[in-house]
Amino acid sequence: MEHQLINAIEAALGWNGPGELGKEFARGSMSDPALAARILTPNQLLDIVMRRSLNRPQFRCFQKGEEVHPAIYYTDVVSPRGQSIPTVNMRSLGRLVGEGATLILDQLNVFDPTMEVACRALQWWSHERVQVNAYLTTNDASGFPLHWDDHDVVIVQLAGEKAWEVRGTSRTAPLYRDADPNTTPSEEIVWSGIMRTGDIMHIPRGHWHRATRTGIGSGKSLHVTFGITQRTGASWLAWLADWCREREIFRHDLDRTPGASSDALTEAAVQLVGERSPADFLSAYEQQTTLPRHVPYLDVLGPLEAVVCTTRFRPEIKENGDTVDVLASGKRLTLAAKALPALRLLLSGRPVPLDQAAAVVGAEAVEVAEILVKEEICATLTPELSSGYTGLVTSAVS
């Protein structure tokens, strides 16, 4: 899926694909800063907060370096039947933002179609799971203290400005579950400066960093952080541990008898490692991810007019002579070879109006689309979902 945000990231950071992800610190700027406002604005973020029932820790507010108690800006909306729904009190939140505060909304891609589409495009690009968090800071509010993340991040400054300091690592490739707590910051300053609208920054896993508006004065900052957790050797070994349960030798109790031989167990472990490579694991990882949420297609609600592929990773298309297989999210669909042109169009990751698809690849496009929607590999392109592509992803038949 070609997405303007991915193009902007690669151009700003001087990358040619995801191969540089996680290697070195990088920073640059969008060639078209107007793209930032098409992704998200501060008012759009506040509108999302207002219209949804959110709870801590998904939505949090900080002032003067400390978290504000939710009771100060949360309230319960009670229906005439007594149903209580926790919501953000926008008047109270507005007062905090006006005074100077930092608002954090985690997993914005769950609530906003633009961010959902952006994360899906980044997943297809990186072959890893991606989530996005949004940070709105006003006036001279501070951010989090110096810390490091256990995943690579791509930061996009969408509005205003914020001061950053990025340091080197204290431990090479630290993990969330690790043998070392890694609590002493590095003294090496890799970069410090101001991120302004349209700036993009990549901070590899383990690099210490902090951001603040303290000392900048009145104003605002909105940035989003795309968190990309890459698979590691430890991930591969954990996957092998699951596979070992298939073999009886690994299910037996360990022999505690002094001098007991473990040669057979060691040999079985070596055999398992040889049979299932890291490449096998990476392939299985993509295939075993669950299907995402989407609006189901129900013909009682009307005809299918437009669809888009919504799998977490790009589906694999395999040609087999008279047939073609589609592999995605643990499913394998087998269709006649004549469906191949329609499949390539429908599984492009871009919106597909079916009347235009039929004109381009033939009438079978509609039938193939109905199969893909039924199997949840594609989804109905609702107006809300369509808005996530507008101005950022072109139609597959445009």
N, C-alpha and C positions, 0 to 999 in steps of 0.2 A: 504494500500500500504506500503510494507516494503521498506524503503529508508535508505541508509547508513548514511545520515546526521542525521536522527532521532535517529538511533541507537547510533551514536556518541554523540549526545546531551544527551540522557538518561544516557549513560555510564559515560560521563564526569561530569554530574551534580548529579549523584546518584539518578536519577528519575526512577520510574517504571510507565510510562504512563504520560499523561498530567495533572494529578491531582495536581501536585506541582506548576503548572504554576501560577504565580502571587502571590505566598505565601511568599517565602523568597528569599533573594539574594543567588545566588549560583555561583560557579566558578569551573572549572576543565579543563582538557586537553584531546584531542583525543588520543586514544591508537595508532592510525595510522596517524601521521602528514601529510603523503603523500596525504591523502584525501583532504587536503586544496587546493592543486594545481589542483585537478580534479574538484573542484567546480568553482573556478575563479582565474585568475592571474591578476596582474596589466596591462600587455600588452593586455590581452583579454578585460579588461574594456576599455582601450583606443581605441581598435579596434571597440568596440560597439559604443563608442562616435563618432568615425570617420565616421561610415557607416550609421548613422541615422540623421534625421533632428530633433534636440532637441531644446527646448526653456526653458528659465527661467520661473518658478522656478524648473522645472524638473531636469535640469542640471545647477549646479552653481560652481563657483570657489572662494575661499577665500585666502587672503594673509594678514598676520599681523593682523588677527582678524577681517578683514573687507571684505565684498564681493567685488570682482573685477567686474567692469562694463562690461556687456556682449559685448559692442562694442570693447573691447580690444581683445577678443578671438573668436568672432563670425564674420562670413562673409556671403555674399550671393553668391551662385553659380547661374549664369544666363545662361539659355539654349539658343541655337541659335534662338529660337522663343520668347525669352524675358521672359520666366518663371523664377521667382526668388525663390530659395529654401534656407532658412537659414541653415547653417551648421557651425560646429566648425572649426575654422582655427587651424589645428593641429600644425603648426609651432609656432604660437603665444602661444597656450596652452602648447606646449613642453617647451617653454622658461619659462613660469610661473612655471611649474612643476619642471624644473631644478633649479630655484631660491629657491623653497620651497613654496608649496601651498597645499591646501586641495581641492580636487574635490569631489563633491557629485552628485550622480545620483540616483534620487528617482524612485521607482517602476521599478527596474531593471527586475523584472519578466515579464514585458510587452514586453521587447525586447530580452531577452535571454532565450532559451529553458531550459537550466540547472536550472536557477532560477525559471522559470515557474513550472517545475516539482517539485522542492524542496518546493515551496510555496503550491502547490496542496497537496503534501504529508503531510505537516504540517497542512493544513486545515482539511484533513481527520482525522489526529491524534488528533487535538485540538478541532474540531467542531466549529472553529471560522475563520473569514476571516484573511488572512495573506498577507502582502506585504513586499518586501525587498528593502532596500536602501544600496548603496555601497559608501564607503568613502576611498579615496586614499589620503594619506598625505605624503609629501616628506620633507626631511631634518628637519629643526627645526620649521616647521610651527605649529601654534596652531590650536586647534579645537574650537568648540562652548564653550562659557562660561558656568558656572554652571547652569543647567536647569533640569526640570523633564518632563517626557512624560506622556501623558494621556492613555497609553496602555503599556502592558508588552512587553519587548524586549528580544530577544535571540541574543547575539552578537557572531560572529564567526570570529576569527582573522585568515586571510588567508595568509598573507605574512608580514614579518617584525615585528616591535614592536611599541607599543604605551603606554604611561603612562595614567593611569586612576585613578580617585578618585570617589568613590561612597558613598553617604551619605544617611541617613535615610529620612523618610518622614516628612514634616511639617504639613500635613493634611492627615488623614486616607482616603484612596481610593478617591483621587481627580478626578474630571471629566473635560472633555473639556468644557462643559457648566455646571458651578457650581455656588454655592451661595457664594463662597469665591475665591478671585483671587489667593491666595496661592503663594505669591511672595517673601516670606522670607525663604532662605535656612535653612535647618536643620544644626545644629552644629555637629551632630553625624556622624563620619566617619565609615562607615561599612567596607570598604576595599579600599586600595590604593596600586598601584603597576604597574608592566609592563605586558601587554598582549603580548604574543609571538605566532608565527605561530602554529596553532593547538589548541590554548586556546579557551574556550567557556565560556560565562558568561551570567547569567540571571539577569536582573534588573527589579523588579516588578514595576508596575505603581506607579508613585508618588515619587519614590526615586530620589533624586538629584544626578547628575553626570556630569562629564566633562572628556575630553580626549585630549591629546596634545602630540606632539613630541618635544616641546620646552625643551631644555636642554639635549636631547638624542644625538644630533649630526646628521651627515649625514646619509642618509639611507631612508627607506620608511616604510609605514604601509598601508596595505589594510585589511579592515574588512567590513563585511556585517552585517546589523542589520535587523532581522526579527521582524516586528511589529505585535503583536497579540492583537487585540482589543476584549476583552471578553464582553459578554452581562451582563448587570447589572439590578438591580431592577428598575432603571429609564427607562431602555430599555423596560422592560416588561410593565410598566405603559404607556409609549408612544404607545406601540402596542395596549393596551386596549383602549386608546383614539381613535385610528382609528376604532376599532370595535364598539365603542359606537354610531357611526354615523348611524349604521344600525337601531337603535331604535328611534322611534319618540320622546320619552321624552327628549332625549339628543339634539335633533335638534331644540327644541323650545327656544325662547329667555328666559333669566333668568328674573324672576319676581322681579322688583325693588320696588314693593309696600311694605311699612313698615309693618313688622310683617308677611309677606307672608311665608307660610310654604314651606320648601324644603324637607320634609320627603319623598315624592314620588321619588324625584331625588336621594336622598341619598340611598334609598332602591334599586333603579335600579342599582346604582353604585356598591353596595355591591353584588347584584346578579351577575353582570357582572364579578366582581373579582372572585366570587366563581365558575363561569362557565368556566373561561379560566385561567388555572394555569400557573405558570412559566414554567413548563414542556411542556405545550401546546405551549407556545411561542417559546421555544427553538427548538421544532420539526418543527414548522411552519417557523422559521427563516431559517433553512437549506433547506426546501422544496421551499421556495419562492425566493431563490437566482437565479439570471439570469444565463443562460448558457454562458460559456466563448467563446471567439473567437477561431476559428480553421479553417483549410483549409477544405472546403466542398468536399465531395466525388462526383465526376462526372464520370460516367462510360465512357463518351466519352474520358476521359483522360487515361483510362486504367483500368484493373481489380483491385478489392480490394484485397490487399495481406496481409496487417497487420493493426491492429487497437489497440487503447488504450482508456480506459475510461477517459474522461476529465472533468467530472462534478466537481463543486467546492467542493462538499461534497460526501462522499461515498453513492452510491445509496442503497435504501432499497429494499430487495427482500422478498416478502411475498408469502408463499405457501398456496394455496387454493384448495387442493384436485386435481381436474383435470386441474387446471390452476395455473399460477404463475404471480404475479404482480410485476412490477418494478416501484418504485417511486423515482423520481429525478427531481430537479429543476422545481417543479410544474407540472410535467408530470406523468401520470400513464399509463403504457403499460401492457396489459394482453396477455400472451402467453400460449401455451399448456405446461403442466407440464413436458413433455419430454425435453423442452428447458432448464430446470434447470441446468444441468451440464455445458452447454455452457454459460449460464448467469453467473454462479459463476466464470468461467474462464475469460470471456470477461469483467466483471465488477470488476476485482481484482485490477485495477489501474496500472497493469503492462503491458508492450507491449505483444501483442499476434499475432504471425505469423499464418495466417489462415490455411495454409497447415498442420502445426504441431497441431493446435487446432483440426482440423478434424480427425487427427490420434488418438488424445487422447480422445475426447468426441463424435466423430461422425460427419458425413457430415452436420448435421443441424447447426453446429457451423458457417458455412459460411452464411447461411440464417439468422440466428439470428444476426450475426455481421452486415449484410446489413440493418436490421431493426434498430439496435441501432445507426448506423451511420446516417441513414435517419432522425431519431428522435434527432440527435445531442447529444446523451448521450455518444457515442464513436466518435472518430475522426480517420481519415486516419493517419497512422503512416508514415509521410514523413521523409526523411533522416534528415531534420533539427530538427524535433520534437524528432526523435529517438536519436539524439545526447544528448538530455537532460537527457536520462536514462542511457547512456553508462557509465559503471563503477560505477554506483550508484544504479541502480534498475535492477534486473534480469528479464528475460522474464518469463511470467506466465507459460510457458510450458517447461522451462529449467530444 
